[in-house]
Amino acid sequence: MISLVTIRNAHHILGLPTDDESIEAKYEEIYEAVDERTDYYYGLFINQWHEQHPEANEVQPGEVTGRCHSQALQRAEEEMLEEYINDPIRVLRNREEDAY
């Protein structure tokens, strides 16, 4: 899970605003993106399960639904952490190294 503290620390490193309002706005932005990406991966994982289990006749057990959603959420959060936090910091560090 991407926390407010993680976002605040990233903003501090990147020289972005660290006030509560800015951090909460970024948190909401990130989690809107997480929700969208989770939906995408959930659909992908469920479709893969159905391809592997045609005998289920389009009905998946609850544990499959839960597992697919959990995996989708985890992957979405990992990707958003990379896109919104790690990549910008990596770019900044590379620029600093190049300038040095």
N, C-alpha and C positions, 0 to 999 in steps of 0.2 A: 504494500500500500504506500502511496506517495503521500507524505504528511505535510502539514503546513510548515513544520520545522525544516524539512528537506527543501521545500520551495524557498523559504526565507534564506537559508544558507546559500542556495544557488543564486538567488538574487543578489545577495551580499557579494559573492565572488564575481558575479557578472556586472556589478555596479548598477543594478536595477533597483527600483524603489523597494524598500523593505517594510513599509508601513502596513498595518493590518488590512486595510482596505485593498491594497494592491495584491497582497499575498492571497487573500480570500478570493479575489477576482481571478487570479491565475489558477488557484485550486479548482474553482468552478469550471474554468476553461479546460483544464487538463481532464477533469472527470467527465465532462461532456464528450471529449474525445475518447476517453476510456469506454464510456457507454456505447458509443458508435462502433468502436473497434470490437468490443465484447459481443455485440449483436452479430457482427460480421463473422467472427470466429465461431460463435455458438452455432450459427447456421451451417458453417463449413463442417464442424465436428459432428453435428447431428446428421448431416447428409452423408458424411463418410461412414458413420455407424450404420445408417440404413443400407448403404451399398454393401457393407460387410455382413449384414444380417437381413437379407431379403425375406426370410421366413417370418419376420416380425410384422409384416403387412402394415407398414407405416406407423406402428405403435411402438414407442420405446419405453422401457421401464423407468421408474422414477430415479433409480440410481444412475442410469445413463444420462438422464437430463441433468442431474446434479453434477456429475463428473464433467460433462461437456461444458456446462456453464462455469464451473470452477476453473477448468483449463483455459477457457476463453477469457475469463477475467484476468487470470494470471498473465497470460500472454499479452493482453491489451495493456495491462499496467506496466509490464516490462518494456513494451515498445514505447509507451508514452514517457516513461522515465528516461529512456534513451533520447527521444525526440525533444522533450521539453527541458531536461535537466543535463544529462551527460553530454549530448552532442554540443550544445552551446558552450559548455565549460571546456570541452575538448578543443573547440575552435579557438576560444580565447587563449588557452594555454599554448596552442600551436602558433598563434600570432605573437604571443609574448616570446616564445622561443626564437621565432624568426627575427623579431626585432632585436633580440639580445645578440 
